[in-house]
Amino acid sequence: MAQKAATAHQPVISIRISEALRSRLETLKEVIAHKTGKTVSTSEAAKQLLESARDDRLELANLLTEPTDSLLNVRGKAEAHLPLTQAEWALVAYYCAKGAESFASTEQGQLSYESLADILEAFLAAYAVAMRKKKVSLDFFYLMTLPEDKQVATKDPNAVDSEDLRRVVNRTIQMLRDPAQKRRRPLLAVRNLYTLLDEEKFSNIERFNDALWPHWNTLWRVCARGHYAVHRKPLRPKPIGDDDDFEGPMQRGLPSQEEGGYRLDLVREEGNDFSPYLHLPGPLAPRYPVNGYARTAEFRRMLEGLDLTRPLAQWHGHYFYAHVGITESQEFDVNFCARDNGVSFVFPMEHWKTIQNLFRRAWQSPDVLQAWDTLAMEYGEM
């Protein structure tokens, strides 16, 4: 009787690792899961790290151990017009993917069409200078996150080439930039930039940086959005001498606005933050706070985005909901609700327009605009 050949087993090696390395591996597990959609063990993460131990990938793992400090350093280099490494661009792209997929439970909370288009343009720019010498092409993988294409659908995945990819990406960009074609946003396509920067090699770092610099502002805003979504804090350096005995410099107060019995105060808070407090008319003198940058940004978009000319028009945001109602006298009003605490108001239409005017006037102030621009760099697109 023929004997079965013994199955070869790979040796199992047990080693002690430091807490720092364990933290890196845990971070790498999250990165792999985000990119592939599959959960991996610590040992598998270590195996992948060893098998693909490129310097830039090891650098990315190190950057991700202290992501806030790493991103602030990247921003400092960018503001000083210094070239970024491939790993630093990959770090930005990683948080861009997080940002694109955050706050996406409603259409109004999703990343803008303009930012999506610019990120896809950044992908094409980097794709054009990548070496792309892998045995297995990633082109079909990239296309899986984009709107379906009839020509690609008839091809074998191995027959898909760079021309197919460029055609589909360019068509998607045109669709995103066309106001008449506002369809479902391909949010997962933002992952393609991170995958490209993590998987491919770039022989000329100057050409690589030149390709991505035109898209820096968009990439940073979406990256900061992703950082806030993951870590719930802004990308803000700690003040020098940050301790209990240190008091930061006094900041100028921001102007208040009054109209039609309403008053809007912009109250300074920690760091560069400020929050609007809306004082409503009436004997109870109610005051409604819009806490924090993310809620304030969405509240302003709701004020401008709700169609006041159409009965039953709705605005669904991540934090707020509003719709246009009709009174018994056939006049329009606005029904408003805050999702996190259930606070609701029914505003007569002229009252809602008064609130619109208060916010518009407040954001015409140079001091408010300067403070808001600072916060936009710290929190990103909201």
SEVO-303792 format. One record per residue (C-alpha): chain; residue number from 0; x, y, z; residue in three letters. Coordinates in steps of 0.05 Angstrom, whole numbers, plus 5000, padded with zeros to 4 digits. Layout:
+-------+-----+------+------+------+-----+
| chain |   n |    u |    v |    w | res |
+-------+-----+------+------+------+-----+
|     A | NUM |    X |    Y |    Z | ALA |
...
+-------+-----+------+------+------+-----+
//
This chain:
+-------+-----+------+------+------+-----+
| chain |   n |    u |    v |    w | res |
+-------+-----+------+------+------+-----+
|     A |   0 | 5000 | 5000 | 5000 | MET |
|     A |   1 | 5027 | 5067 | 4980 | ALA |
|     A |   2 | 5038 | 5112 | 5038 | GLN |
|     A |   3 | 5013 | 5183 | 5039 | LYS |
|     A |   4 | 5067 | 5235 | 5035 | ALA |
|     A |   5 | 5072 | 5273 | 5099 | ALA |
|     A |   6 | 5042 | 5342 | 5096 | THR |
|     A |   7 | 5094 | 5395 | 5106 | ALA |
|     A |   8 | 5079 | 5442 | 5163 | HIS |
|     A |   9 | 5109 | 5511 | 5168 | GLN |
|     A |  10 | 5147 | 5520 | 5233 | PRO |
|     A |  11 | 5113 | 5561 | 5287 | VAL |
|     A |  12 | 5157 | 5612 | 5321 | ILE |
|     A |  13 | 5137 | 5645 | 5386 | SER |
|     A |  14 | 5171 | 5710 | 5405 | ILE |
|     A |  15 | 5161 | 5764 | 5457 | ARG |
|     A |  16 | 5145 | 5832 | 5428 | ILE |
|     A |  17 | 5146 | 5901 | 5460 | SER |
|     A |  18 | 5083 | 5940 | 5475 | GLU |
|     A |  19 | 5105 | 5990 | 5421 | ALA |
|     A |  20 | 5108 | 5935 | 5369 | LEU |
|     A |  21 | 5042 | 5905 | 5393 | ARG |
|     A |  22 | 5010 | 5974 | 5384 | SER |
|     A |  23 | 5038 | 5979 | 5313 | ARG |
|     A |  24 | 5010 | 5910 | 5296 | LEU |
|     A |  25 | 4941 | 5929 | 5324 | GLU |
|     A |  26 | 4942 | 5991 | 5281 | THR |
|     A |  27 | 4963 | 5950 | 5221 | LEU |
|     A |  28 | 4905 | 5902 | 5233 | LYS |
|     A |  29 | 4857 | 5961 | 5229 | GLU |
|     A |  30 | 4890 | 5986 | 5165 | VAL |
|     A |  31 | 4886 | 5917 | 5132 | ILE |
|     A |  32 | 4813 | 5909 | 5153 | ALA |
|     A |  33 | 4796 | 5978 | 5125 | HIS |
|     A |  34 | 4829 | 5963 | 5059 | LYS |
|     A |  35 | 4806 | 5891 | 5049 | THR |
|     A |  36 | 4743 | 5887 | 5090 | GLY |
|     A |  37 | 4771 | 5825 | 5126 | LYS |
|     A |  38 | 4792 | 5818 | 5198 | THR |
|     A |  39 | 4862 | 5789 | 5208 | VAL |
|     A |  40 | 4898 | 5762 | 5269 | SER |
|     A |  41 | 4959 | 5794 | 5301 | THR |
|     A |  42 | 5003 | 5739 | 5274 | SER |
|     A |  43 | 4976 | 5749 | 5203 | GLU |
|     A |  44 | 4988 | 5824 | 5209 | ALA |
|     A |  45 | 5060 | 5810 | 5230 | ALA |
|     A |  46 | 5068 | 5761 | 5172 | LYS |
|     A |  47 | 5044 | 5813 | 5122 | GLN |
|     A |  48 | 5089 | 5866 | 5152 | LEU |
|     A |  49 | 5150 | 5821 | 5147 | LEU |
|     A |  50 | 5134 | 5796 | 5077 | GLU |
|     A |  51 | 5125 | 5867 | 5051 | SER |
|     A |  52 | 5176 | 5902 | 5095 | ALA |
|     A |  53 | 5187 | 5961 | 5049 | ARG |
|     A |  54 | 5215 | 6022 | 5083 | ASP |
|     A |  55 | 5155 | 6065 | 5065 | ASP |
|     A |  56 | 5106 | 6014 | 5093 | ARG |
|     A |  57 | 5145 | 6009 | 5158 | LEU |
|     A |  58 | 5145 | 6085 | 5160 | GLU |
|     A |  59 | 5070 | 6087 | 5152 | LEU |
|     A |  60 | 5061 | 6037 | 5209 | ALA |
|     A |  61 | 5103 | 6084 | 5253 | ASN |
|     A |  62 | 5064 | 6145 | 5231 | LEU |
|     A |  63 | 4999 | 6112 | 5250 | LEU |
|     A |  64 | 5021 | 6099 | 5322 | THR |
|     A |  65 | 5013 | 6174 | 5336 | GLU |
|     A |  66 | 4967 | 6196 | 5280 | PRO |
|     A |  67 | 4950 | 6265 | 5306 | THR |
|     A |  68 | 5023 | 6286 | 5316 | ASP |
|     A |  69 | 5042 | 6253 | 5250 | SER |
|     A |  70 | 4988 | 6291 | 5211 | LEU |
|     A |  71 | 5007 | 6357 | 5243 | LEU |
|     A |  72 | 5079 | 6345 | 5223 | ASN |
|     A |  73 | 5056 | 6330 | 5152 | VAL |
|     A |  74 | 5015 | 6394 | 5150 | ARG |
|     A |  75 | 5076 | 6433 | 5176 | GLY |
|     A |  76 | 5119 | 6405 | 5120 | LYS |
|     A |  77 | 5066 | 6422 | 5068 | ALA |
|     A |  78 | 5060 | 6493 | 5093 | GLU |
|     A |  79 | 5136 | 6499 | 5089 | ALA |
|     A |  80 | 5133 | 6474 | 5017 | HIS |
|     A |  81 | 5175 | 6413 | 5034 | LEU |
|     A |  82 | 5165 | 6347 | 4996 | PRO |
|     A |  83 | 5126 | 6292 | 5031 | LEU |
|     A |  84 | 5147 | 6220 | 5032 | THR |
|     A |  85 | 5104 | 6166 | 5001 | GLN |
|     A |  86 | 5086 | 6142 | 5070 | ALA |
|     A |  87 | 5063 | 6212 | 5091 | GLU |
|     A |  88 | 5019 | 6218 | 5030 | TRP |
|     A |  89 | 4992 | 6148 | 5045 | ALA |
|     A |  90 | 4975 | 6171 | 5116 | LEU |
|     A |  91 | 4935 | 6229 | 5088 | VAL |
|     A |  92 | 4900 | 6183 | 5038 | ALA |
|     A |  93 | 4884 | 6133 | 5093 | TYR |
|     A |  94 | 4847 | 6186 | 5133 | TYR |
|     A |  95 | 4815 | 6212 | 5069 | CYS |
|     A |  96 | 4782 | 6144 | 5061 | ALA |
|     A |  97 | 4759 | 6147 | 5133 | LYS |
|     A |  98 | 4732 | 6217 | 5120 | GLY |
|     A |  99 | 4694 | 6198 | 5057 | ALA |
|     A | 100 | 4659 | 6141 | 5093 | GLU |
|     A | 101 | 4642 | 6180 | 5156 | SER |
|     A | 102 | 4577 | 6217 | 5170 | PHE |
|     A | 103 | 4548 | 6181 | 5109 | ALA |
|     A | 104 | 4482 | 6157 | 5138 | SER |
|     A | 105 | 4446 | 6214 | 5103 | THR |
|     A | 106 | 4458 | 6245 | 5035 | GLU |
|     A | 107 | 4466 | 6315 | 5064 | GLN |
|     A | 108 | 4519 | 6290 | 5112 | GLY |
|     A | 109 | 4562 | 6258 | 5058 | GLN |
|     A | 110 | 4626 | 6285 | 5028 | LEU |
|     A | 111 | 4614 | 6337 | 4974 | SER |
|     A | 112 | 4613 | 6319 | 4900 | TYR |
|     A | 113 | 4669 | 6369 | 4888 | GLU |
|     A | 114 | 4716 | 6338 | 4939 | SER |
|     A | 115 | 4702 | 6268 | 4912 | LEU |
|     A | 116 | 4718 | 6291 | 4841 | ALA |
|     A | 117 | 4783 | 6324 | 4864 | ASP |
|     A | 118 | 4806 | 6262 | 4901 | ILE |
|     A | 119 | 4793 | 6220 | 4839 | LEU |
|     A | 120 | 4835 | 6270 | 4800 | GLU |
|     A | 121 | 4890 | 6262 | 4852 | ALA |
|     A | 122 | 4885 | 6186 | 4842 | PHE |
|     A | 123 | 4894 | 6193 | 4766 | LEU |
|     A | 124 | 4953 | 6241 | 4776 | ALA |
|     A | 125 | 4989 | 6192 | 4822 | ALA |
|     A | 126 | 4969 | 6133 | 4779 | TYR |
|     A | 127 | 5003 | 6166 | 4719 | ALA |
|     A | 128 | 5071 | 6169 | 4754 | VAL |
|     A | 129 | 5068 | 6102 | 4791 | ALA |
|     A | 130 | 5115 | 6047 | 4767 | MET |
|     A | 131 | 5060 | 5993 | 4769 | ARG |
|     A | 132 | 5105 | 5933 | 4760 | LYS |
|     A | 133 | 5064 | 5885 | 4802 | LYS |
|     A | 134 | 5053 | 5816 | 4773 | LYS |
|     A | 135 | 4978 | 5823 | 4788 | VAL |
|     A | 136 | 4947 | 5888 | 4764 | SER |
|     A | 137 | 4903 | 5926 | 4812 | LEU |
|     A | 138 | 4862 | 5959 | 4757 | ASP |
|     A | 139 | 4802 | 5913 | 4765 | PHE |
|     A | 140 | 4805 | 5922 | 4840 | PHE |
|     A | 141 | 4802 | 5998 | 4832 | TYR |
|     A | 142 | 4743 | 5992 | 4784 | LEU |
|     A | 143 | 4702 | 5953 | 4834 | MET |
|     A | 144 | 4691 | 6017 | 4875 | THR |
|     A | 145 | 4669 | 6058 | 4815 | LEU |
|     A | 146 | 4602 | 6062 | 4778 | PRO |
|     A | 147 | 4590 | 6002 | 4733 | GLU |
|     A | 148 | 4617 | 6006 | 4662 | ASP |
|     A | 149 | 4586 | 5965 | 4606 | LYS |
|     A | 150 | 4652 | 5954 | 4569 | GLN |
|     A | 151 | 4686 | 5930 | 4632 | VAL |
|     A | 152 | 4627 | 5885 | 4650 | ALA |
|     A | 153 | 4639 | 5844 | 4586 | THR |
|     A | 154 | 4713 | 5833 | 4600 | LYS |
|     A | 155 | 4750 | 5781 | 4640 | ASP |
|     A | 156 | 4780 | 5815 | 4702 | PRO |
|     A | 157 | 4850 | 5798 | 4678 | ASN |
|     A | 158 | 4836 | 5833 | 4612 | ALA |
|     A | 159 | 4819 | 5900 | 4645 | VAL |
|     A | 160 | 4874 | 5950 | 4632 | ASP |
|     A | 161 | 4895 | 6021 | 4649 | SER |
|     A | 162 | 4855 | 6051 | 4592 | GLU |
|     A | 163 | 4791 | 6021 | 4621 | ASP |
|     A | 164 | 4808 | 6049 | 4689 | LEU |
|     A | 165 | 4824 | 6119 | 4663 | ARG |
|     A | 166 | 4760 | 6121 | 4621 | ARG |
|     A | 167 | 4715 | 6101 | 4680 | VAL |
|     A | 168 | 4749 | 6148 | 4729 | VAL |
|     A | 169 | 4745 | 6207 | 4681 | ASN |
|     A | 170 | 4672 | 6193 | 4666 | ARG |
|     A | 171 | 4658 | 6190 | 4742 | THR |
|     A | 172 | 4694 | 6256 | 4752 | ILE |
|     A | 173 | 4651 | 6288 | 4697 | GLN |
|     A | 174 | 4588 | 6261 | 4730 | MET |
|     A | 175 | 4609 | 6288 | 4798 | LEU |
|     A | 176 | 4623 | 6357 | 4770 | ARG |
|     A | 177 | 4558 | 6360 | 4730 | ASP |
|     A | 178 | 4502 | 6392 | 4772 | PRO |
|     A | 179 | 4450 | 6357 | 4728 | ALA |
|     A | 180 | 4476 | 6287 | 4744 | GLN |
|     A | 181 | 4475 | 6285 | 4820 | LYS |
|     A | 182 | 4472 | 6210 | 4832 | ARG |
|     A | 183 | 4495 | 6165 | 4888 | ARG |
|     A | 184 | 4566 | 6183 | 4909 | ARG |
|     A | 185 | 4619 | 6129 | 4899 | PRO |
|     A | 186 | 4648 | 6140 | 4969 | LEU |
|     A | 187 | 4688 | 6075 | 4969 | LEU |
|     A | 188 | 4728 | 6100 | 4909 | ALA |
|     A | 189 | 4768 | 6144 | 4956 | VAL |
|     A | 190 | 4801 | 6081 | 4982 | ARG |
|     A | 191 | 4834 | 6073 | 4914 | ASN |
|     A | 192 | 4882 | 6130 | 4928 | LEU |
|     A | 193 | 4905 | 6099 | 4993 | TYR |
|     A | 194 | 4912 | 6031 | 4960 | THR |
|     A | 195 | 4953 | 6061 | 4904 | LEU |
|     A | 196 | 5000 | 6097 | 4951 | LEU |
|     A | 197 | 5007 | 6036 | 4996 | ASP |
|     A | 198 | 5016 | 5983 | 4942 | GLU |
|     A | 199 | 5053 | 6016 | 4885 | GLU |
|     A | 200 | 5123 | 6045 | 4880 | LYS |
|     A | 201 | 5144 | 6113 | 4855 | PHE |
|     A | 202 | 5214 | 6122 | 4828 | SER |
|     A | 203 | 5215 | 6198 | 4825 | ASN |
|     A | 204 | 5193 | 6231 | 4890 | ILE |
|     A | 205 | 5193 | 6300 | 4858 | GLU |
|     A | 206 | 5145 | 6280 | 4802 | ARG |
|     A | 207 | 5104 | 6243 | 4854 | PHE |
|     A | 208 | 5097 | 6305 | 4898 | ASN |
|     A | 209 | 5084 | 6350 | 4837 | ASP |
|     A | 210 | 5027 | 6304 | 4817 | ALA |
|     A | 211 | 4992 | 6309 | 4885 | LEU |
|     A | 212 | 5006 | 6381 | 4907 | TRP |
|     A | 213 | 4950 | 6412 | 4865 | PRO |
|     A | 214 | 4901 | 6370 | 4905 | HIS |
|     A | 215 | 4931 | 6384 | 4974 | TRP |
|     A | 216 | 4875 | 6430 | 5000 | ASN |
|     A | 217 | 4820 | 6379 | 4985 | THR |
|     A | 218 | 4861 | 6320 | 5010 | LEU |
|     A | 219 | 4876 | 6356 | 5076 | TRP |
|     A | 220 | 4804 | 6377 | 5088 | ARG |
|     A | 221 | 4778 | 6306 | 5077 | VAL |
|     A | 222 | 4836 | 6277 | 5117 | CYS |
|     A | 223 | 4820 | 6323 | 5176 | ALA |
|     A | 224 | 4747 | 6302 | 5170 | ARG |
|     A | 225 | 4769 | 6229 | 5175 | GLY |
|     A | 226 | 4814 | 6243 | 5234 | HIS |
|     A | 227 | 4757 | 6277 | 5271 | TYR |
|     A | 228 | 4709 | 6220 | 5254 | ALA |
|     A | 229 | 4758 | 6168 | 5283 | VAL |
|     A | 230 | 4789 | 6205 | 5341 | HIS |
|     A | 231 | 4735 | 6258 | 5358 | ARG |
|     A | 232 | 4786 | 6314 | 5365 | LYS |
|     A | 233 | 4812 | 6367 | 5318 | PRO |
|     A | 234 | 4881 | 6367 | 5286 | LEU |
|     A | 235 | 4907 | 6421 | 5332 | ARG |
|     A | 236 | 4976 | 6427 | 5363 | PRO |
|     A | 237 | 4980 | 6430 | 5439 | LYS |
|     A | 238 | 4994 | 6501 | 5464 | PRO |
|     A | 239 | 5064 | 6513 | 5489 | ILE |
|     A | 240 | 5065 | 6505 | 5565 | GLY |
|     A | 241 | 4998 | 6468 | 5564 | ASP |
|     A | 242 | 4986 | 6455 | 5638 | ASP |
|     A | 243 | 4939 | 6475 | 5694 | ASP |
|     A | 244 | 4980 | 6538 | 5711 | ASP |
|     A | 245 | 4983 | 6563 | 5640 | PHE |
|     A | 246 | 4930 | 6609 | 5611 | GLU |
|     A | 247 | 4926 | 6618 | 5536 | GLY |
|     A | 248 | 4924 | 6687 | 5505 | PRO |
|     A | 249 | 4858 | 6724 | 5508 | MET |
|     A | 250 | 4820 | 6721 | 5443 | GLN |
|     A | 251 | 4776 | 6776 | 5416 | ARG |
|     A | 252 | 4702 | 6766 | 5425 | GLY |
|     A | 253 | 4661 | 6752 | 5364 | LEU |
|     A | 254 | 4604 | 6799 | 5343 | PRO |
|     A | 255 | 4532 | 6786 | 5360 | SER |
|     A | 256 | 4474 | 6796 | 5312 | GLN |
|     A | 257 | 4401 | 6816 | 5326 | GLU |
|     A | 258 | 4340 | 6817 | 5283 | GLU |
|     A | 259 | 4265 | 6808 | 5292 | GLY |
|     A | 260 | 4270 | 6791 | 5366 | GLY |
|     A | 261 | 4324 | 6739 | 5355 | TYR |
|     A | 262 | 4397 | 6746 | 5376 | ARG |
|     A | 263 | 4457 | 6704 | 5354 | LEU |
|     A | 264 | 4518 | 6701 | 5400 | ASP |
|     A | 265 | 4582 | 6667 | 5379 | LEU |
|     A | 266 | 4614 | 6642 | 5443 | VAL |
|     A | 267 | 4689 | 6628 | 5446 | ARG |
|     A | 268 | 4709 | 6561 | 5475 | GLU |
|     A | 269 | 4772 | 6519 | 5484 | GLU |
|     A | 270 | 4827 | 6530 | 5433 | GLY |
|     A | 271 | 4800 | 6561 | 5369 | ASN |
|     A | 272 | 4730 | 6533 | 5379 | ASP |
|     A | 273 | 4667 | 6575 | 5383 | PHE |
|     A | 274 | 4593 | 6556 | 5384 | SER |
|     A | 275 | 4531 | 6596 | 5362 | PRO |
|     A | 276 | 4478 | 6608 | 5415 | TYR |
|     A | 277 | 4411 | 6627 | 5385 | LEU |
|     A | 278 | 4365 | 6668 | 5431 | HIS |
|     A | 279 | 4292 | 6659 | 5412 | LEU |
|     A | 280 | 4237 | 6711 | 5426 | PRO |
|     A | 281 | 4184 | 6698 | 5478 | GLY |
|     A | 282 | 4171 | 6706 | 5553 | PRO |
|     A | 283 | 4212 | 6644 | 5571 | LEU |
|     A | 284 | 4273 | 6672 | 5534 | ALA |
|     A | 285 | 4296 | 6604 | 5507 | PRO |
|     A | 286 | 4367 | 6597 | 5482 | ARG |
|     A | 287 | 4388 | 6542 | 5433 | TYR |
|     A | 288 | 4462 | 6524 | 5429 | PRO |
|     A | 289 | 4493 | 6494 | 5366 | VAL |
|     A | 290 | 4552 | 6460 | 5398 | ASN |
|     A | 291 | 4618 | 6452 | 5362 | GLY |
|     A | 292 | 4646 | 6459 | 5292 | TYR |
|     A | 293 | 4614 | 6397 | 5261 | ALA |
|     A | 294 | 4544 | 6416 | 5283 | ARG |
|     A | 295 | 4553 | 6489 | 5265 | THR |
|     A | 296 | 4577 | 6471 | 5195 | ALA |
|     A | 297 | 4517 | 6426 | 5184 | GLU |
|     A | 298 | 4468 | 6476 | 5214 | PHE |
|     A | 299 | 4493 | 6529 | 5165 | ARG |
|     A | 300 | 4487 | 6481 | 5107 | ARG |
|     A | 301 | 4416 | 6464 | 5128 | MET |
|     A | 302 | 4397 | 6538 | 5131 | LEU |
|     A | 303 | 4421 | 6547 | 5059 | GLU |
|     A | 304 | 4403 | 6478 | 5032 | GLY |
|     A | 305 | 4330 | 6470 | 5052 | LEU |
|     A | 306 | 4285 | 6488 | 4994 | ASP |
|     A | 307 | 4236 | 6537 | 5023 | LEU |
|     A | 308 | 4195 | 6542 | 4959 | THR |
|     A | 309 | 4170 | 6470 | 4959 | ARG |
|     A | 310 | 4119 | 6442 | 5009 | PRO |
|     A | 311 | 4144 | 6380 | 5045 | LEU |
|     A | 312 | 4216 | 6392 | 5022 | ALA |
|     A | 313 | 4262 | 6356 | 5070 | GLN |
|     A | 314 | 4334 | 6363 | 5094 | TRP |
|     A | 315 | 4365 | 6301 | 5127 | HIS |
|     A | 316 | 4431 | 6314 | 5160 | GLY |
|     A | 317 | 4475 | 6275 | 5208 | HIS |
|     A | 318 | 4457 | 6320 | 5267 | TYR |
|     A | 319 | 4394 | 6357 | 5244 | PHE |
|     A | 320 | 4329 | 6346 | 5206 | TYR |
|     A | 321 | 4282 | 6398 | 5177 | ALA |
|     A | 322 | 4223 | 6399 | 5130 | HIS |
|     A | 323 | 4175 | 6451 | 5101 | VAL |
|     A | 324 | 4105 | 6445 | 5129 | GLY |
|     A | 325 | 4038 | 6477 | 5111 | ILE |
|     A | 326 | 3995 | 6511 | 5163 | THR |
|     A | 327 | 3919 | 6511 | 5165 | GLU |
|     A | 328 | 3920 | 6578 | 5130 | SER |
|     A | 329 | 3961 | 6547 | 5074 | GLN |
|     A | 330 | 4025 | 6584 | 5093 | GLU |
|     A | 331 | 4093 | 6551 | 5097 | PHE |
|     A | 332 | 4132 | 6538 | 5161 | ASP |
|     A | 333 | 4195 | 6500 | 5178 | VAL |
|     A | 334 | 4195 | 6440 | 5225 | ASN |
|     A | 335 | 4264 | 6431 | 5257 | PHE |
|     A | 336 | 4291 | 6375 | 5300 | CYS |
|     A | 337 | 4360 | 6360 | 5330 | ALA |
|     A | 338 | 4373 | 6285 | 5323 | ARG |
|     A | 339 | 4417 | 6276 | 5385 | ASP |
|     A | 340 | 4370 | 6306 | 5437 | ASN |
|     A | 341 | 4303 | 6311 | 5403 | GLY |
|     A | 342 | 4295 | 6386 | 5413 | VAL |
|     A | 343 | 4243 | 6410 | 5362 | SER |
|     A | 344 | 4215 | 6476 | 5339 | PHE |
|     A | 345 | 4164 | 6497 | 5287 | VAL |
|     A | 346 | 4186 | 6563 | 5258 | PHE |
|     A | 347 | 4140 | 6609 | 5218 | PRO |
|     A | 348 | 4174 | 6620 | 5151 | MET |
|     A | 349 | 4192 | 6693 | 5166 | GLU |
|     A | 350 | 4226 | 6670 | 5231 | HIS |
|     A | 351 | 4267 | 6617 | 5194 | TRP |
|     A | 352 | 4289 | 6670 | 5144 | LYS |
|     A | 353 | 4309 | 6715 | 5202 | THR |
|     A | 354 | 4354 | 6659 | 5229 | ILE |
|     A | 355 | 4383 | 6652 | 5159 | GLN |
|     A | 356 | 4399 | 6726 | 5158 | ASN |
|     A | 357 | 4431 | 6725 | 5227 | LEU |
|     A | 358 | 4480 | 6669 | 5207 | PHE |
|     A | 359 | 4495 | 6702 | 5140 | ARG |
|     A | 360 | 4511 | 6768 | 5173 | ARG |
|     A | 361 | 4553 | 6735 | 5226 | ALA |
|     A | 362 | 4596 | 6700 | 5174 | TRP |
|     A | 363 | 4608 | 6765 | 5138 | GLN |
|     A | 364 | 4650 | 6789 | 5196 | SER |
|     A | 365 | 4726 | 6784 | 5182 | PRO |
|     A | 366 | 4738 | 6759 | 5253 | ASP |
|     A | 367 | 4687 | 6703 | 5245 | VAL |
|     A | 368 | 4713 | 6684 | 5176 | LEU |
|     A | 369 | 4785 | 6681 | 5202 | GLN |
|     A | 370 | 4764 | 6638 | 5262 | ALA |
|     A | 371 | 4722 | 6593 | 5217 | TRP |
|     A | 372 | 4778 | 6582 | 5167 | ASP |
|     A | 373 | 4824 | 6561 | 5224 | THR |
|     A | 374 | 4773 | 6511 | 5248 | LEU |
|     A | 375 | 4763 | 6484 | 5178 | ALA |
|     A | 376 | 4837 | 6465 | 5175 | MET |
|     A | 377 | 4830 | 6430 | 5242 | GLU |
|     A | 378 | 4764 | 6393 | 5232 | TYR |
|     A | 379 | 4762 | 6387 | 5156 | GLY |
|     A | 380 | 4702 | 6387 | 5110 | GLU |
|     A | 381 | 4637 | 6379 | 5148 | MET |
+-------+-----+------+------+------+-----+
//
